[in-house]
């Protein structure tokens, strides 16, 4: 069964966008990250991706996903309203708009991924929905050495979770943290009376 991995690149103070909605400072090192073994390992492990509609719409041209996107896998976009025209696809990448909720998107992505991972790509709202529904197996947080002060937080009102550290990787100036979500943490033993 596919592992569902969710997370994001964040500022040191925990924001995925600054106060103006920009993500640019989080990806100043994008070329270095793209050339890194870290991203290649993630790409090789990923069999399908999930993203929110606003994240999908960040592309200037939706057809660019098939030509240039770093994850050449089936992409499932969670939305209430699919666009009237489907974007271009290729032999590895297709885009499917899922209108019946996050659970359906995860199920379809897991089927497409087979024994590889399902990777959440973006959208803070979708991230919160995945966590709230208990659909996340692993969390990844890539911390970039910049402070936003305000903006959109990655973790905001999410349910409590117990995590187990899997790895810490340095890529250029960013620190990449990976955690496994512990499903049934052992309850603390009651004190003897």
C-alpha positions as CSV (number, residue, x, y, z in Angstrom):
1,X,0.0,0.0,0.0
2,X,1.2,3.5,-0.8
3,X,2.6,5.8,1.9
4,X,0.9,9.2,1.9
5,X,3.6,11.8,2.5
6,X,2.5,15.4,3.2
7,X,4.4,18.5,4.0
8,X,5.8,21.7,2.6
9,X,8.7,24.1,2.5
10,X,8.4,26.6,5.2
11,X,10.2,29.7,6.6
12,X,12.0,29.2,9.9
13,X,9.0,30.8,11.6
14,X,6.6,28.2,10.0
15,X,5.0,30.0,7.1
16,X,4.3,28.5,3.6
17,X,3.5,32.0,2.1
18,X,4.5,35.5,3.2
19,X,2.0,38.2,4.0
20,X,1.6,39.1,0.3
21,X,1.0,35.4,-0.7
22,X,4.4,35.0,-2.2
23,X,6.4,31.7,-1.9
24,X,9.4,33.0,-3.9
25,X,11.8,33.4,-0.9
26,X,11.2,29.7,0.0
27,X,12.6,28.7,-3.4
28,X,15.5,31.0,-3.9
29,X,17.6,27.8,-4.0
30,X,15.3,25.9,-6.4
31,X,18.0,25.1,-9.0
32,X,20.2,23.6,-6.3
33,X,17.4,21.6,-4.9
34,X,16.4,20.3,-8.4
35,X,20.0,19.1,-9.0
36,X,20.2,17.4,-5.5
37,X,20.2,13.7,-4.8
38,X,17.6,14.5,-2.2
39,X,15.0,15.5,-4.8
40,X,16.0,12.6,-7.1
41,X,15.3,10.1,-4.2
42,X,11.9,11.7,-3.6
43,X,11.1,11.6,-7.3
44,X,12.0,7.9,-7.5
45,X,9.8,7.1,-4.5
46,X,6.8,9.0,-5.8
47,X,4.2,7.2,-7.8
48,X,1.4,9.8,-7.7
49,X,0.8,13.3,-6.4
50,X,-2.1,15.2,-4.8
51,X,-2.5,19.0,-4.9
52,X,-5.1,21.6,-4.3
53,X,-6.6,23.6,-7.1
54,X,-4.9,26.9,-6.1
55,X,-1.5,25.2,-6.2
56,X,-2.3,23.7,-9.6
57,X,-3.3,27.2,-10.8
58,X,0.1,28.6,-9.9
59,X,1.5,27.4,-13.2
60,X,1.4,30.1,-15.9
61,X,0.4,27.4,-18.4
62,X,-1.2,24.1,-17.1
63,X,0.3,22.3,-20.1
64,X,3.7,23.0,-18.6
65,X,3.2,20.2,-16.1
66,X,3.5,17.6,-18.8
67,X,6.6,19.3,-20.3
68,X,8.5,20.5,-17.3
69,X,7.1,19.5,-13.9
70,X,9.6,17.8,-11.5
71,X,7.1,15.0,-10.6
72,X,6.3,13.2,-13.8
73,X,3.5,11.0,-12.2
74,X,-0.3,11.0,-12.2
75,X,-1.5,14.2,-10.4
76,X,-4.8,14.3,-8.6
77,X,-6.1,17.9,-8.1
78,X,-8.7,18.3,-5.3
79,X,-11.3,20.9,-6.5
80,X,-14.9,21.9,-6.5
81,X,-14.8,23.1,-10.1
82,X,-12.5,21.4,-12.7
83,X,-11.4,23.6,-15.6
84,X,-13.3,23.3,-18.9
85,X,-10.2,22.1,-20.7
86,X,-8.0,19.3,-19.5
87,X,-4.2,20.1,-19.5
88,X,-1.8,18.3,-21.7
89,X,-0.5,14.8,-20.6
90,X,2.3,12.5,-21.5
91,X,3.0,8.8,-21.1
92,X,3.9,9.4,-17.4
93,X,2.0,12.4,-16.2
94,X,-1.8,12.9,-16.3
95,X,-3.9,15.4,-14.3
96,X,-7.2,14.2,-12.8
97,X,-9.6,16.7,-11.1
98,X,-11.2,15.1,-8.1
99,X,-14.5,16.7,-7.0
100,X,-15.7,14.2,-4.4
101,X,-13.3,15.0,-1.6
102,X,-9.9,14.5,-0.2
103,X,-10.5,10.8,0.8
104,X,-11.4,10.0,-2.8
105,X,-8.3,11.8,-4.1
106,X,-6.1,9.8,-1.7
107,X,-7.7,6.5,-2.7
108,X,-7.3,7.2,-6.4
109,X,-3.7,8.4,-6.0
110,X,-2.9,5.3,-4.0
111,X,-4.2,3.1,-6.7
112,X,-2.2,4.9,-9.3
113,X,1.0,4.9,-7.1
114,X,1.0,1.2,-6.6
115,X,3.8,0.4,-4.2
116,X,5.3,3.9,-4.5
117,X,4.5,6.9,-2.4
118,X,1.6,9.4,-2.8
119,X,3.1,12.8,-2.4
120,X,1.1,15.9,-1.3
121,X,2.4,18.8,-3.3
122,X,0.7,21.9,-2.0
123,X,-2.2,23.9,-0.7
124,X,-2.3,24.7,3.0
125,X,-6.1,24.1,3.1
126,X,-5.7,20.6,1.6
127,X,-2.8,19.9,3.9
128,X,-5.1,20.6,6.9
129,X,-7.8,18.4,5.4
130,X,-5.4,15.5,5.0
131,X,-4.2,15.8,8.6
132,X,-7.7,16.2,10.0
133,X,-8.9,13.1,8.1
134,X,-6.0,11.0,9.4
135,X,-4.8,10.3,5.9
136,X,-1.1,11.2,6.4
137,X,1.5,8.5,7.0
138,X,4.6,10.7,6.9
139,X,5.3,14.4,7.3
140,X,8.1,16.3,5.6
141,X,9.0,19.8,6.5
142,X,11.8,21.6,4.6
143,X,12.9,24.7,6.6
144,X,14.5,27.6,4.7
145,X,16.5,30.1,6.7
146,X,14.2,33.1,6.2
147,X,11.7,34.7,8.6
148,X,8.3,35.9,7.2
149,X,6.8,37.3,10.4
150,X,3.3,36.7,9.1
151,X,1.5,34.9,6.3
152,X,0.0,31.5,5.9
153,X,1.2,29.0,8.5
154,X,1.7,25.3,7.7
155,X,0.5,24.1,11.0
156,X,-2.6,26.0,12.2
157,X,-5.3,24.4,14.3
158,X,-4.4,20.8,13.2
159,X,-5.2,17.9,15.4
160,X,-2.5,16.7,17.8
161,X,-0.2,13.9,16.5
162,X,2.7,11.9,17.8
163,X,5.6,11.8,15.4
164,X,8.7,9.6,15.1
165,X,11.8,11.1,13.4
166,X,12.8,9.2,10.2
167,X,15.6,11.5,8.9
168,X,17.2,14.9,8.8
169,X,18.9,16.0,5.6
170,X,20.7,19.2,4.6
171,X,20.3,20.4,1.1
172,X,22.2,23.7,0.6
173,X,20.8,26.1,3.2
174,X,17.6,24.2,3.9
175,X,17.0,21.5,6.5
176,X,14.7,18.7,5.5
177,X,12.9,16.9,8.3
178,X,10.9,13.6,7.8
179,X,8.6,12.1,10.4
180,X,6.4,9.0,10.5
181,X,2.9,9.6,12.0
182,X,2.4,7.2,14.9
183,X,-1.1,5.9,14.5
184,X,-1.7,4.4,18.0
185,X,0.7,5.8,20.4
186,X,0.8,3.8,23.6
187,X,-1.2,5.4,26.3
188,X,0.9,6.3,29.4
189,X,0.6,3.8,32.1
190,X,-1.5,5.0,35.1
191,X,0.4,5.6,38.3
192,X,-0.1,2.8,40.9
193,X,-2.3,3.8,43.7
